[in-house]
């Protein structure tokens, strides 16, 4: 019998699994606008930058196998954006359609609320990316706009769908203090 998937904090030794999952998305999908898969050293650099800044990077696993991951990164690095975080979610091709995206994104949302973020932004590659748009919509994101034809991949122009979700108190009040740790930009 297969056990239920669990979510945990990512570790540096998970990088090879991230590379395997992300490589498929780079080579076959429009969710990322990267066209060449980064090597393990580059993914390790990205991982260390995000987790070193105290930002969440989570994995979904079943029976010790990593099936997907999600992380939060800077929406922009200017200080006024410090309460806004951008999400990224990637699921292994063989694990799609099993609810792992929802499991990971909800866990990421919860973690970002705990850290004091007030807005989460999703920049969905490809306006035809029904899976990602549907996932974000199901978890309360709203479409804020579409930036048309800003990516060129697989010989065609791609849009970016901008989606947003209030976290915690959202915009209902002005938070006290400096806010969450300043996010870092990750390619």
Number of C-alpha atoms within 10 A of each C-alpha: 3 6 8 8 18 16 19 13 13 20 13 12 9 15 20 16 18 24 19 14 20 25 19 15 21 18 16 12 18 23 22 19 19 17 16 9 16 14 12 15 12 14 19 19 13 17 23 14 17 21 19 11 14 16 24 22 23 22 29 23 18 13 10 9 12 22 23 25 29 25 26 28 26 22 22 17 14 10 11 10 16 21 24 28 27 19 21 19 22 24 25 19 14 9 13 14 11 11 12 24 24 18 17 26 23 15 20 26 24 14 17 25 18 12 16 19 25 24 23 25 24 24 22 25 22 26 19 15 16 11 14 22 22 12 15 23 15 11 13 12 19 17 17 13 11 16 16 13 13 14 18 13 17 12 6 8 12 21 20 23 21 19 21 21 21 19 20 16 14 18 11 9 8 9 14 6 6 10 17 18 14 22 25 21 14 14 8
